[in-house]
């Protein structure tokens, strides 16, 4: 797939659009751990929320349902790990599968957002903080989720591909 195809697919959602008001959950999907951030209801600010270590499909589904319900989430923004060229690889396919599963489990709309540099940005922020290495490592994924969600919230057109793709 070339960058033009990625442009068309990145904003693809689960069929129902992400609402303009209400709490959104940002998700940094990993094969072992998931970082989560949440927005305020006005969708102007993203805050790191938690990390979750994946266990079994049943336990993971229960965790996600409780999280979404507990925070009154209105939609999910899942980070999409694309290559610098904009092409999607195996990790992007896994993130898309996770997003579709999360939409099914929570009955919430989902969209995907470019997550390039989200972990690097989280690392820079963590390295600037005066915390221990262990504490920085424990917060990395939820901060990456915050970076992804904040980029989505700040986008002028949330349905268009991010500037990095153009």
Number of C-alpha atoms within 10 A of each C-alpha: 9 10 17 13 12 18 17 12 14 23 19 18 20 18 10 13 14 20 12 14 14 17 21 30 28 33 32 29 26 18 11 9 15 18 24 27 26 27 24 15 15 12 19 13 15 25 19 22 18 18 20 17 12 16 11 9 10 8 11 16 18 13 14 15 18 13 15 21 12 9 14 14 21 21 25 26 27 28 29 25 27 21 15 12 11 21 17 20 12 10 16 19 14 16 21 23 12 17 25 18 15 20 21 14 15 21 15 20 23 29 27 28 25 26 23 19 14 23 19 13 15 21 19 11 13 19 13 9 10 9 11 11 10 8 11 18 12 14 18 24 29 27 29 30 34 28 28 29 35 20 19 26 20 13 13 10 11 16 18 16 21 19 8 10 16 9
